[in-house]
Amino acid sequence: MVSQVQNGGMILDKRVVYVGGLIDIISDGELRDLLGAYGLVACVTVIRYKPSGKSAGYGFVEMGSEEQALRAVVALDGARFQGHYLRLFVMPQFSVRSKPLSPQPKESPS
């Protein structure tokens, strides 16, 4: 059973895994393949620097269930991958905003 919390119309659960310690040239596909051995991978995002397109060293993987996410974390946290030690944990609550926050206009001093 997946733990879920209703929050403002969004469902938050514990299926998203943070993966740190990635090399700068890793592809989304390589990260998908790595965690795919532990269950269904619904979505992969390697965080990248805009100017170079290289990995910032971490990413997020949404697994098919909380159990699959935990299985991947237990198996891979501290493991060596492509010469780097990985750091994984399940995000306690993770949501993606459907719209970016717009900046609020500054009030002029009276």
DSSP file (Angstrom, degrees, kcal/mol; ACC not computed):
  #  RESIDUE AA STRUCTURE BP1 BP2  ACC     N-H-->O    O-->H-N    N-H-->O    O-->H-N    TCO  KAPPA ALPHA  PHI   PSI    X-CA   Y-CA   Z-CA
    1    1 A M              0   0    0      0, 0.0     2,-0.5     0, 0.0    64,-0.0   0.000 360.0 360.0 360.0 133.8    0.0    0.0    0.0
    2    2 A V        -     0   0    0     64,-0.1     2,-0.4    11,-0.0    13,-0.0  -0.763 360.0-126.0 -91.0 128.5    1.3    3.4   -1.0
    3    3 A S        +     0   0    0     -2,-0.5    11,-0.5    11,-0.1     2,-0.4  -0.594  37.9 179.3 -72.0 127.1    1.2    6.1    1.7
    4    4 A Q  E     -A   13   0A   0     -2,-0.4     2,-0.4     9,-0.2     9,-0.2  -0.973  19.0-164.7-134.1 148.3   -0.6    9.1    0.3
    5    5 A V  E     -A   12   0A   0      7,-1.7     7,-2.0    -2,-0.4     2,-0.5  -0.999  20.4-133.4-130.5 131.4   -1.7   12.5    1.6
    6    6 A Q  E     +A   11   0A   0     -2,-0.4     2,-0.4     5,-0.2     5,-0.2  -0.751  31.6 172.6 -84.3 126.9   -4.2   14.8    0.0
    7    7 A N  E >   -A   10   0A   0      3,-2.5     3,-1.6    -2,-0.5    -2,-0.0  -0.855  67.3 -32.7-142.0 100.1   -2.7   18.3   -0.2
    8    8 A G  T 3  S-     0   0    0     -2,-0.4     3,-0.1     1,-0.3    -2,-0.0   0.854 122.8 -48.0  60.5  35.5   -4.6   21.0   -2.1
    9    9 A G  T 3  S+     0   0    0      1,-0.3     2,-0.3     0, 0.0    -1,-0.3   0.374 118.1 108.7  87.3  -5.4   -5.9   18.6   -4.7
   10   10 A M  E <   -A    7   0A   0     -3,-1.6    -3,-2.5    85,-0.0     2,-0.6  -0.810  64.1-134.4-105.5 147.2   -2.5   16.9   -5.2
   11   11 A I  E     -A    6   0A   0     -2,-0.3     2,-0.4    -5,-0.2    -5,-0.2  -0.890  20.1-166.8-101.3 123.6   -1.5   13.5   -4.1
   12   12 A L  E     +A    5   0A   0     -7,-2.0    -7,-1.7    -2,-0.6     2,-0.2  -0.899  17.2 158.2-107.5 136.1    1.8   13.2   -2.5
   13   13 A D  E     -A    4   0A   0     81,-0.4    81,-0.5    -2,-0.4     3,-0.3  -0.793  49.1-100.7-143.3-171.2    3.4    9.8   -1.9
   14   14 A K  S    S+     0   0    0    -11,-0.5    56,-0.1    -2,-0.2    55,-0.1  -0.322  83.1 103.1-114.6  48.2    6.7    8.1   -1.3
   15   15 A R        +     0   0    0     79,-0.1    48,-2.7    54,-0.1     2,-0.5   0.505  55.7  94.4-103.6  -7.6    7.6    6.8   -4.8
   16   16 A V  E     -B   62   0B   0     -3,-0.3    75,-3.1    75,-0.3     2,-0.5  -0.760  58.3-160.0 -95.8 127.7   10.1    9.4   -5.8
   17   17 A V  E     -BC  61  90B   0     44,-3.2    44,-2.3    -2,-0.5     2,-0.4  -0.897  10.3-142.9-108.9 129.4   13.8    8.6   -5.1
   18   18 A Y  E     -BC  60  89B   0     71,-3.0    71,-1.5    -2,-0.5     2,-0.5  -0.764  18.1-165.7 -82.7 133.5   16.5   11.2   -4.9
   19   19 A V  E     +BC  59  88B   0     40,-2.7    40,-2.0    -2,-0.4     2,-0.2  -0.967  11.4 174.8-125.7 114.5   19.7    9.9   -6.5
   20   20 A G  E     +BC  58  87B   0     67,-3.2    67,-2.0    -2,-0.5    38,-0.2  -0.704  51.0  56.7-113.2 167.1   23.0   11.8   -5.8
   21   21 A G        +     0   0    0     36,-1.3    60,-0.2    -2,-0.2    37,-0.2   0.702  69.5 155.6  87.1  21.7   26.6   11.1   -6.7
   22   22 A L        -     0   0    0     35,-2.1    -1,-0.2    -3,-0.2    63,-0.1  -0.500  45.5-111.0 -82.9 150.1   26.0   10.9  -10.4
   23   23 A I    >   -     0   0    0     -2,-0.2     3,-1.2     1,-0.1    34,-0.3  -0.352  30.3-111.8 -73.0 161.6   28.7   11.6  -13.0
   24   24 A D  T 3  S+     0   0    0      1,-0.2    31,-2.6    30,-0.1    -1,-0.1   0.616 112.7  49.2 -75.2 -11.2   28.4   14.7  -15.1
   25   25 A I  T 3  S+     0   0    0     29,-0.2    -1,-0.2     2,-0.1     2,-0.1   0.218  77.8 131.9-111.2  15.3   27.7   12.9  -18.4
   26   26 A I    <   -     0   0    0     -3,-1.2     2,-0.2     1,-0.1    29,-0.1  -0.376  46.5-141.2 -68.2 145.0   25.0   10.5  -17.2
   27   27 A S     >  -     0   0    0      1,-0.1     4,-1.8    -2,-0.1     5,-0.2  -0.664  21.8-115.5-101.0 161.1   21.9   10.2  -19.3
   28   28 A D  H  > S+     0   0    0     -2,-0.2     4,-2.5     1,-0.2     5,-0.2   0.887 117.8  56.4 -58.9 -38.3   18.3    9.9  -18.2
   29   29 A G  H  > S+     0   0    0      1,-0.2     4,-2.5     2,-0.2    -1,-0.2   0.879 103.9  51.1 -63.5 -39.7   18.3    6.4  -19.9
   30   30 A E  H  > S+     0   0    0      2,-0.2     4,-2.1     1,-0.2    -1,-0.2   0.907 112.3  46.6 -64.7 -40.5   21.3    5.2  -17.9
   31   31 A L  H  X S+     0   0    0     -4,-1.8     4,-2.1     2,-0.2     5,-0.3   0.892 111.6  52.2 -68.1 -38.1   19.6    6.3  -14.6
   32   32 A R  H  X S+     0   0    0     -4,-2.5     4,-2.0     1,-0.2    -2,-0.2   0.925 110.6  47.8 -60.6 -45.3   16.4    4.6  -15.8
   33   33 A D  H  X S+     0   0    0     -4,-2.5     4,-0.7     2,-0.2    -2,-0.2   0.894 109.2  54.2 -63.8 -40.2   18.2    1.4  -16.5
   34   34 A L  H >< S+     0   0    0     -4,-2.1     3,-0.6     1,-0.2    -2,-0.2   0.941 118.8  32.0 -60.9 -49.7   20.0    1.4  -13.1
   35   35 A L  H >< S+     0   0    0     -4,-2.1     3,-2.1     1,-0.2    -1,-0.2   0.693 102.9  78.2 -83.8 -18.4   16.8    1.8  -11.1
   36   36 A G  H >< S+     0   0    0     -4,-2.0     3,-1.0     1,-0.3    -1,-0.2   0.720  80.6  69.8 -62.7 -20.5   14.7   -0.3  -13.5
   37   37 A A  T << S+     0   0    0     -4,-0.7    -1,-0.3    -3,-0.6    -2,-0.1   0.633 100.8  48.1 -69.2 -12.0   16.2   -3.4  -12.1
   38   38 A Y  T <  S-     0   0    0     -3,-2.1     2,-0.3     1,-0.3    -1,-0.2   0.343 126.1 -55.5-112.9   4.1   14.2   -2.8   -8.9
   39   39 A G  S <  S-     0   0    0     -3,-1.0    -1,-0.3    -4,-0.2     2,-0.2  -0.913  83.0 -24.7 150.6-174.1   10.8   -2.1  -10.3
   40   40 A L        -     0   0    0     -2,-0.3    24,-2.0    -3,-0.1     2,-0.7  -0.489  50.1-149.9 -69.5 130.0    8.8    0.0  -12.8
   41   41 A V  E     +D   63   0B   0     -2,-0.2    22,-0.2    22,-0.2     3,-0.1  -0.915  17.9 176.8-103.8 114.6   10.3    3.4  -13.5
   42   42 A A  E     +     0   0B   0     20,-2.8     2,-0.3    -2,-0.7    21,-0.2   0.836  66.2   0.3 -85.9 -35.1    7.6    5.9  -14.3
   43   43 A C  E     -D   62   0B   0     19,-1.3    19,-2.9   -11,-0.0     2,-0.4  -0.985  56.8-164.4-158.2 141.7    9.7    9.0  -14.7
   44   44 A V  E     +D   61   0B   0     -2,-0.3     2,-0.4    17,-0.2    17,-0.2  -0.997   7.0 178.5-131.6 134.8   13.4   10.0  -14.6
   45   45 A T  E     -D   60   0B   0     15,-2.6    15,-2.6    -2,-0.4     2,-0.6  -0.917  10.2-164.7-137.8 112.2   14.9   13.5  -14.4
   46   46 A V  E     -D   59   0B   0     -2,-0.4     2,-0.4    13,-0.2    13,-0.3  -0.847  28.2-127.1 -89.2 126.5   18.6   14.2  -14.2
   47   47 A I  E     -     0   0B   0     11,-2.1     9,-3.3    -2,-0.6    11,-0.5  -0.610  34.5-169.7 -77.6 130.3   19.1   17.8  -13.0
   48   48 A R  E     -D   55   0B   0     -2,-0.4     2,-0.4     7,-0.3     7,-0.2  -0.879  28.0-112.1-125.6 151.7   21.4   19.6  -15.4
   49   49 A Y     >  -     0   0    0      5,-2.8     4,-2.5    -2,-0.3     5,-0.2  -0.670  29.2-137.8 -75.7 133.1   23.3   22.9  -15.6
   50   50 A K  T  4 S+     0   0    0     -2,-0.4    -1,-0.1     1,-0.2    -2,-0.0   0.928  95.2  49.6 -62.8 -48.1   21.7   25.0  -18.3
   51   51 A P  T  4 S+     0   0    0      0, 0.0    -1,-0.2     0, 0.0    -2,-0.0   0.914 127.6  20.9 -62.1 -42.0   24.9   26.4  -19.9
   52   52 A S  T  4 S-     0   0    0      2,-0.1    -2,-0.2     3,-0.0     3,-0.1   0.716  88.7-134.7-100.3 -22.9   26.7   23.1  -20.4
   53   53 A G     <  +     0   0    0     -4,-2.5    -3,-0.1     1,-0.3     2,-0.1   0.478  59.1 138.7  78.0   1.5   23.9   20.5  -20.2
   54   54 A K        -     0   0    0     -5,-0.2    -5,-2.8     1,-0.1    -1,-0.3  -0.452  62.8 -91.2 -79.2 153.9   26.0   18.4  -17.9
   55   55 A S  E     - D   0  48B   0    -31,-2.6    -7,-0.3    -7,-0.2    -1,-0.1  -0.323  19.8-142.0 -62.1 141.5   24.5   16.7  -14.9
   56   56 A A  E     -     0   0B   0     -9,-3.3    -8,-0.1     2,-0.4    -1,-0.1   0.403  56.8 -96.9 -82.4   1.2   24.5   18.6  -11.6
   57   57 A G  E    S+     0   0B   0    -10,-0.4   -35,-2.1   -34,-0.3   -36,-1.3   0.471  96.2  64.8  98.7   3.1   25.3   15.3   -9.9
   58   58 A Y  E     +B   20   0B   0    -11,-0.5   -11,-2.1   -38,-0.2    -2,-0.4  -0.977  49.1 170.1-151.9 165.7   21.8   14.3   -8.9
   59   59 A G  E     -BD  19  46B   0    -40,-2.0   -40,-2.7    -2,-0.3     2,-0.4  -0.944  27.3-112.3-161.6 179.9   18.4   13.4  -10.2
   60   60 A F  E     -BD  18  45B   0    -15,-2.6   -15,-2.6    -2,-0.3     2,-0.4  -0.977  19.2-167.1-129.1 139.6   14.9   12.1   -9.3
   61   61 A V  E     -BD  17  44B   0    -44,-2.3   -44,-3.2    -2,-0.4     2,-0.7  -0.990  11.0-150.2-129.3 123.8   13.3    8.8  -10.2
   62   62 A E  E     -BD  16  43B   0    -19,-2.9   -20,-2.8    -2,-0.4   -19,-1.3  -0.844  20.6-159.1 -93.5 119.7    9.6    8.1   -9.8
   63   63 A M  E     - D   0  41B   0    -48,-2.7   -22,-0.2    -2,-0.7     3,-0.1  -0.446  28.8-108.0 -93.2 168.7    9.1    4.4   -9.2
   64   64 A G  S    S+     0   0    0    -24,-2.0     2,-0.3    -2,-0.1   -23,-0.1   0.746  95.5   1.8 -68.8 -25.9    5.9    2.4   -9.7
   65   65 A S  S  > S-     0   0    0    -25,-0.2     4,-2.0   -50,-0.2     5,-0.1  -0.974  72.5-106.0-155.3 165.3    5.3    2.0   -6.0
   66   66 A E  H  > S+     0   0    0     -2,-0.3     4,-2.5     1,-0.2     5,-0.2   0.884 119.4  55.3 -61.8 -39.2    6.6    2.9   -2.5
   67   67 A E  H  > S+     0   0    0      1,-0.2     4,-2.2     2,-0.2    -1,-0.2   0.901 107.6  48.0 -62.6 -41.6    7.9   -0.7   -2.1
   68   68 A Q  H  > S+     0   0    0      2,-0.2     4,-2.1     1,-0.2    -1,-0.2   0.889 110.5  52.1 -66.5 -39.1    9.9   -0.5   -5.4
   69   69 A A  H  X S+     0   0    0     -4,-2.0     4,-2.1     1,-0.2    -2,-0.2   0.928 111.3  46.7 -62.2 -44.9   11.4    2.8   -4.3
   70   70 A L  H  X S+     0   0    0     -4,-2.5     4,-2.6     1,-0.2     5,-0.2   0.883 109.3  54.6 -65.0 -38.6   12.5    1.4   -1.0
   71   71 A R  H  X S+     0   0    0     -4,-2.2     4,-2.0     1,-0.2    -1,-0.2   0.912 109.5  47.3 -60.9 -43.4   13.9   -1.7   -2.7
   72   72 A A  H  X S+     0   0    0     -4,-2.1     4,-2.4     2,-0.2     5,-0.3   0.905 112.2  49.9 -65.1 -42.1   16.1    0.5   -5.0
   73   73 A V  H  X S+     0   0    0     -4,-2.1     4,-2.4     1,-0.2    -2,-0.2   0.935 111.5  47.7 -63.2 -47.0   17.3    2.6   -2.0
   74   74 A V  H  < S+     0   0    0     -4,-2.6    -1,-0.2     1,-0.2    -2,-0.2   0.896 117.5  42.9 -61.7 -40.4   18.3   -0.4    0.1
   75   75 A A  H  < S+     0   0    0     -4,-2.0    -1,-0.2    -5,-0.2    -2,-0.2   0.850 125.4  29.0 -75.3 -34.8   20.1   -2.0   -2.8
   76   76 A L  H >< S+     0   0    0     -4,-2.4     3,-2.5    -5,-0.2    10,-0.3   0.655  80.4 113.2-109.0 -17.1   21.9    1.1   -4.2
   77   77 A D  T 3< S+     0   0    0     -4,-2.4    10,-0.2    -5,-0.3     3,-0.1  -0.417  97.3   7.2 -62.0 121.4   22.6    3.6   -1.4
   78   78 A G  T 3  S+     0   0    0      8,-2.4    -1,-0.3     1,-0.3     9,-0.1   0.352  99.2 135.6  87.9  -4.7   26.3    3.7   -1.0
   79   79 A A    <   -     0   0    0     -3,-2.5     7,-3.1     6,-0.1     2,-0.5  -0.402  59.0-115.8 -75.0 153.8   27.0    1.5   -4.0
   80   80 A R  E     +E   85   0C   0      5,-0.2     2,-0.4    -3,-0.1     5,-0.2  -0.791  37.1 175.2 -91.5 128.4   29.7    2.5   -6.5
   81   81 A F  E >   -E   84   0C   0      3,-3.4     3,-1.8    -2,-0.5   -58,-0.1  -0.975  68.0 -16.8-139.0 120.9   28.4    3.4  -10.0
   82   82 A Q  T 3  S-     0   0    0     -2,-0.4     3,-0.1     1,-0.3    -1,-0.1   0.853 129.7 -50.6  52.3  39.7   30.6    4.6  -12.8
   83   83 A G  T 3  S+     0   0    0      1,-0.2     2,-0.3   -60,-0.0    -1,-0.3   0.443 121.2  97.5  84.6   0.3   33.3    5.5  -10.3
   84   84 A H  E <  S-E   81   0C   0     -3,-1.8    -3,-3.4   -63,-0.1     2,-0.5  -0.897  73.5-119.9-121.2 150.7   31.1    7.4   -7.9
   85   85 A Y  E     -E   80   0C   0     -2,-0.3    -5,-0.2    -5,-0.2     2,-0.2  -0.783  33.4-134.3 -88.8 129.1   29.4    6.4   -4.7
   86   86 A L        -     0   0    0     -7,-3.1    -8,-2.4    -2,-0.5     2,-0.4  -0.510  13.0-159.8 -84.9 149.5   25.6    6.8   -4.9
   87   87 A R  E     +C   20   0B   0    -67,-2.0   -67,-3.2   -10,-0.2     2,-0.4  -0.981  19.6 175.0-127.6 117.2   23.4    8.4   -2.3
   88   88 A L  E     +C   19   0B   0     -2,-0.4     2,-0.3   -69,-0.2   -69,-0.2  -0.941   8.1 158.8-124.7 144.8   19.7    7.5   -2.5
   89   89 A F  E     -C   18   0B   0    -71,-1.5   -71,-3.0    -2,-0.4     2,-0.4  -0.970  41.5-106.8-156.3 155.1   16.7    8.3   -0.3
   90   90 A V  E     -C   17   0B   0     -2,-0.3   -73,-0.2   -73,-0.2   -75,-0.1  -0.660  39.8-116.7 -80.6 132.3   13.0    8.3   -0.7
   91   91 A M        -     0   0    0    -75,-3.1   -75,-0.3    -2,-0.4     3,-0.2  -0.547  17.2-143.4 -68.7 126.3   11.6   11.8   -0.8
   92   92 A P  S    S-     0   0    0      0, 0.0     2,-0.3     0, 0.0    -1,-0.2   0.892  85.8  -2.7 -62.8 -39.4    9.3   12.2    2.2
   93   93 A Q  S    S+     0   0    0    -79,-0.1     2,-0.4     2,-0.0   -79,-0.1  -0.932  75.6 176.8-150.1 128.7    6.9   14.4    0.2
   94   94 A F        +     0   0    0    -81,-0.5   -81,-0.4    -2,-0.3     2,-0.3  -0.992   4.8 163.4-138.7 128.6    7.4   15.4   -3.3
   95   95 A S        -     0   0    0     -2,-0.4     2,-0.5   -83,-0.1   -83,-0.1  -0.984  27.5-138.9-140.7 154.4    5.2   17.3   -5.6
   96   96 A V        -     0   0    0     -2,-0.3     2,-0.2     2,-0.0    -2,-0.0  -0.960  26.5-124.3-113.2 126.6    5.7   19.2   -8.9
   97   97 A R        -     0   0    0     -2,-0.5     4,-0.0     1,-0.1    -2,-0.0  -0.480   8.9-146.2 -69.9 136.3    3.9   22.5   -9.2
   98   98 A S  S    S+     0   0    0     -2,-0.2    -1,-0.1     1,-0.1    -2,-0.0   0.782  86.0  30.6 -75.1 -25.4    1.7   22.6  -12.3
   99   99 A K  S    S-     0   0    0      3,-0.0    -1,-0.1    -3,-0.0     2,-0.1  -0.989  89.7-112.0-130.9 142.0    2.5   26.3  -12.8
  100  100 A P        -     0   0    0      0, 0.0     2,-0.3     0, 0.0    -2,-0.0  -0.420  41.0-103.7 -67.5 148.0    5.6   28.3  -11.9
  101  101 A L        -     0   0    0     -2,-0.1     3,-0.0     1,-0.0    -4,-0.0  -0.551  34.0-137.5 -70.9 132.5    5.2   30.8   -9.2
  102  102 A S        -     0   0    0     -2,-0.3     2,-0.1     1,-0.1    -1,-0.0  -0.720  26.0-103.2 -91.0 143.6    5.0   34.3  -10.5
  103  103 A P        -     0   0    0      0, 0.0    -1,-0.1     0, 0.0     3,-0.0  -0.375  33.7-123.7 -65.4 140.8    6.9   37.0   -8.7
  104  104 A Q        -     0   0    0      1,-0.1     2,-0.1    -2,-0.1    -3,-0.0  -0.661  29.4-108.4 -83.3 138.0    4.8   39.3   -6.5
  105  105 A P        -     0   0    0      0, 0.0     2,-0.2     0, 0.0    -1,-0.1  -0.401  35.7-113.6 -65.8 142.2    5.0   43.0   -7.3
  106  106 A K        -     0   0    0     -2,-0.1     2,-0.3     1,-0.1     0, 0.0  -0.544  26.8-121.2 -77.3 140.0    6.9   44.9   -4.6
  107  107 A E        -     0   0    0     -2,-0.2    -1,-0.1     1,-0.0     3,-0.0  -0.619  24.7-123.8 -80.2 138.5    4.9   47.4   -2.7
  108  108 A S        -     0   0    0     -2,-0.3     2,-0.1     1,-0.1    -1,-0.0  -0.620  31.8-104.3 -81.3 141.3    6.1   51.0   -2.9
  109  109 A P              0   0    0      0, 0.0    -1,-0.1     0, 0.0     0, 0.0  -0.387 360.0 360.0 -66.0 139.5    6.9   52.6    0.4
  110  110 A S              0   0    0     -2,-0.1    -2,-0.0    -3,-0.0    -3,-0.0   0.436 360.0 360.0 -91.1 360.0    4.2   55.1    1.5
